[in-house]
Amino acid sequence: MRFAFTEEEDNFRDEVRKFLKSELPNNWDGVAGNNLEEGASDKEWDFALEMRKKLADKGWLTMAWPNEYGGQNASMMKQVIFAEEMTLARAPGRDGFGIRMLAPTLMIHGTEAQKTQYLPDIAKGNVQWCQGYSEPESGSDLASLQTRAVEDGDDFVINGTKVWTSSAHRADKMFILVRTNPEAPKHRGISFLLIDDMKSEGIKVNPIIDMAGRHNFNMVTFDNVRVPQKNLVGELNRGWYVGATLLDFERSGVEYSSRCMALLTELIEFAKTNKRGGKYISEDPNITKEITEIYTEINVSRGMSYKIADMQSNGEVPNKESSMSKLFGTVLEQKVADLGMQILGMYGQLGPESKHNKLKGKIEQEFLSSVSATIAAGTSEIQRGIIATRGLGLPKP
Amino acid sequence: MDLSLDETQQMLKNTAKDFFATECPETHVREMENDKDGYNKQLWEKIVNQGWLGVPFAEKYGGFGLTFLEFCILLEEAGRVLLPEPLFHAVLLGGMPINIFGNEKQKDELLPKIISGESIATLAFHEEDDSILPSSIQCQASMSTNGYTISGTKMFVPFANISDMIITIARTGDKDTDLSAFIIPSTAEGISISELSTISSDKQSVINLDNVQIPATNILGQKNKGWELVEQIFSFGAIGKSCEMLGASEKVLEGTVEYAKTRTQFGRPIGTFGEIQRHCSEMATIVEGTRFVIYEAAWKLAQNKNAKKEVSMAKSWTSDSHKKVCAISHQVHGGIGFTKEHWVQLYSRRAKAAEIAFGDGNYHREKLSKLLGF
């Protein structure tokens, strides 16, 4: 047991910090106090891509990849440190879809041709992928998905609708789960395909604006979209299991605690330096009690993600641990945002556009965007179901 | 960052887990609730023979030469079975103050006795005002020709009934923090001990000291530096208690999940119902989160690093989390859980006692808020 980082790890953290300090504008604040990828404006997106290239040049994007694919086989802890520093600095440029999800899946299930074709561009930060999973009628019950792909000559022809597709409007390519055998049991008629061009004929990307007024999600419709058969990953009708591999490459989830700590640190500073009713906000015992509780919970959350990283370092595959970390961490994000609202009082209702706002209106934005935290990537209810049945062995309902 | 146990730690954990599973079944815990001494001498001897009273002490005193961290691993396993025997008290409240604050002579003389079980020492801090503040201490120690004369009343002294040494915190000056620690033989003239009847059926006592005379050499640590001893030992105590609660939480989770799988209502196991699954996943998540905060603090304490924030985070979190785990367990068990014959109430009664020992959630949140600069 050792609750400290090695000298090498500390040095690496310094290196990342220095890099971010030199690359990010002065007083950089992310967007709405958050990372840039989600709901960025055009200008912000361009900056995110610029950062991505620089991170790729440093070799940091692919450090988790095996050496044979140009990675560094970096330790799980090094990855955690990188994620922590990026999140604390609210720095944009990481690539969740290409680097973290698709690439490791291709390394396991892809053909040699697919690996050669796709991995180098992902590694260089040249391409934006998006993920075609959820559908209007298939949310938590993902395996019931109905988007149909029919073999036709050398191609598949896709018809259907995908929804909640993050960054589809920015993406060059998409990996998608489609139904290739409607007769088989629901898990056994799904295939995993790669769509090379989001501008293909028949693809329409329709924006979904979230309650914070940001455009991150989309609904994507497919009208006779042709995809060559060579773009099938893994076996036909075995796509569910290819897709499930992808979920094993989930992050350790250290982002939850880092994001919360970045915001809480600002809130503490604000409460200590701003007065209401003639007293510093930090003199209100209700506020300080909540701050200390949340400070402690952030540490608990950090521990949960370190445990996952530790398991992965030891070659174990986390399962219920990831669900627990997500469940706990996302509720925490909502608590911090709510605390921010309490600290700001009447000013909590003012967003970035108001000239009267405090903390640049980011608390209003955080509060609004935190609603999706316990829903996106598997609702809290789904996580609890996973913990109860897969984790604790309770019988399925 | 490495959250795994090393070989020695894993071996200690496995041995302790097996030992306690065999030696401390539920029947034993129940029996000791009504026992005159509150512990079983044969079992105590077996624990002594394992060498566990010497885990955090140097080999020259007969100890294992390991650290507080390894002792925490033992406490977690003891907590799992609600061990009634005074392992926590003998080592943490008796041995550790002597080991940290004693002079060479005291250590040479007393530690081997504590490690071999020949002697049991405990710590008498609390008084009528039960807050953990220097100003709560009214017990007076005045210099006399042969040493000190001590008078006052100590409350909530654990296992005073079987201890032969009471490490007593008393006032030795006018300033708030002018406190000193004294080793008082429990047989000294002027001492009377009366037992309290507690929620967890453990052994805590009120000690009356009426002009108790002790030699000057019985002072433990420097004069007027007793508050430092209290702060340090209470930090260890907070984490030791947290470890016991962690073990207990794990056991409550396991037992509750088992019950949810086997208890049927409406023709199926209650564990198939969403509400019960929600309860169980909530418990599991809380327990999962508890381990890291506790062991981070334990590791830092064992390494002599500043662990003030970590200790307060761990104790405030665990005080509340273990109480919650027990409350959820009661909800899943329904009526049977609050009967005397059921095992859950053994845990939930002790959860309350552990929550308030060495500072409850609010006490440690208050400390933490000061450390955060409020």
HADDOCK unambig.tbl for C-alpha pairs under 7 A between the chains (distance, minus, plus):
assign (segid A and resid 1 and name CA) (segid B and resid 2 and name CA) 5.09 0.50 0.50
assign (segid A and resid 1 and name CA) (segid B and resid 3 and name CA) 5.03 0.50 0.50
assign (segid A and resid 1 and name CA) (segid B and resid 4 and name CA) 5.40 0.50 0.50
assign (segid A and resid 1 and name CA) (segid B and resid 5 and name CA) 5.48 0.50 0.50
assign (segid A and resid 1 and name CA) (segid B and resid 6 and name CA) 6.73 0.50 0.50
assign (segid A and resid 2 and name CA) (segid B and resid 1 and name CA) 5.27 0.50 0.50
assign (segid A and resid 2 and name CA) (segid B and resid 2 and name CA) 4.91 0.50 0.50
assign (segid A and resid 2 and name CA) (segid B and resid 3 and name CA) 6.48 0.50 0.50
assign (segid A and resid 3 and name CA) (segid B and resid 1 and name CA) 4.96 0.50 0.50
assign (segid A and resid 3 and name CA) (segid B and resid 2 and name CA) 6.48 0.50 0.50
assign (segid A and resid 3 and name CA) (segid B and resid 296 and name CA) 5.86 0.50 0.50
assign (segid A and resid 3 and name CA) (segid B and resid 299 and name CA) 6.85 0.50 0.50
assign (segid A and resid 4 and name CA) (segid B and resid 1 and name CA) 5.10 0.50 0.50
assign (segid A and resid 5 and name CA) (segid B and resid 1 and name CA) 5.26 0.50 0.50
assign (segid A and resid 282 and name CA) (segid B and resid 374 and name CA) 6.41 0.50 0.50
assign (segid A and resid 288 and name CA) (segid B and resid 369 and name CA) 6.54 0.50 0.50
assign (segid A and resid 289 and name CA) (segid B and resid 365 and name CA) 6.70 0.50 0.50
assign (segid A and resid 292 and name CA) (segid B and resid 365 and name CA) 5.91 0.50 0.50
assign (segid A and resid 292 and name CA) (segid B and resid 368 and name CA) 6.47 0.50 0.50
assign (segid A and resid 292 and name CA) (segid B and resid 369 and name CA) 5.84 0.50 0.50
assign (segid A and resid 296 and name CA) (segid B and resid 313 and name CA) 5.30 0.50 0.50
assign (segid A and resid 299 and name CA) (segid B and resid 293 and name CA) 6.93 0.50 0.50
assign (segid A and resid 300 and name CA) (segid B and resid 289 and name CA) 5.27 0.50 0.50
assign (segid A and resid 300 and name CA) (segid B and resid 290 and name CA) 6.81 0.50 0.50
assign (segid A and resid 300 and name CA) (segid B and resid 292 and name CA) 6.83 0.50 0.50
assign (segid A and resid 300 and name CA) (segid B and resid 293 and name CA) 5.97 0.50 0.50
assign (segid A and resid 301 and name CA) (segid B and resid 289 and name CA) 6.73 0.50 0.50
assign (segid A and resid 303 and name CA) (segid B and resid 289 and name CA) 6.70 0.50 0.50
assign (segid A and resid 303 and name CA) (segid B and resid 292 and name CA) 5.15 0.50 0.50
assign (segid A and resid 303 and name CA) (segid B and resid 293 and name CA) 6.81 0.50 0.50
assign (segid A and resid 304 and name CA) (segid B and resid 289 and name CA) 5.80 0.50 0.50
assign (segid A and resid 307 and name CA) (segid B and resid 3 and name CA) 6.89 0.50 0.50
assign (segid A and resid 310 and name CA) (segid B and resid 2 and name CA) 6.71 0.50 0.50
assign (segid A and resid 310 and name CA) (segid B and resid 3 and name CA) 6.58 0.50 0.50
assign (segid A and resid 324 and name CA) (segid B and resid 285 and name CA) 5.32 0.50 0.50
assign (segid A and resid 384 and name CA) (segid B and resid 278 and name CA) 6.09 0.50 0.50
assign (segid A and resid 384 and name CA) (segid B and resid 281 and name CA) 5.42 0.50 0.50
assign (segid A and resid 385 and name CA) (segid B and resid 277 and name CA) 6.82 0.50 0.50
assign (segid A and resid 387 and name CA) (segid B and resid 281 and name CA) 5.53 0.50 0.50
assign (segid A and resid 388 and name CA) (segid B and resid 277 and name CA) 5.44 0.50 0.50
assign (segid A and resid 388 and name CA) (segid B and resid 280 and name CA) 6.43 0.50 0.50
assign (segid A and resid 388 and name CA) (segid B and resid 281 and name CA) 5.26 0.50 0.50
assign (segid A and resid 394 and name CA) (segid B and resid 261 and name CA) 6.06 0.50 0.50
assign (segid A and resid 394 and name CA) (segid B and resid 271 and name CA) 5.66 0.50 0.50
assign (segid A and resid 394 and name CA) (segid B and resid 272 and name CA) 6.77 0.50 0.50
assign (segid A and resid 395 and name CA) (segid B and resid 271 and name CA) 6.30 0.50 0.50
assign (segid A and resid 395 and name CA) (segid B and resid 272 and name CA) 5.40 0.50 0.50
assign (segid A and resid 396 and name CA) (segid B and resid 272 and name CA) 5.69 0.50 0.50
assign (segid A and resid 397 and name CA) (segid B and resid 272 and name CA) 4.43 0.50 0.50
assign (segid A and resid 397 and name CA) (segid B and resid 273 and name CA) 6.20 0.50 0.50
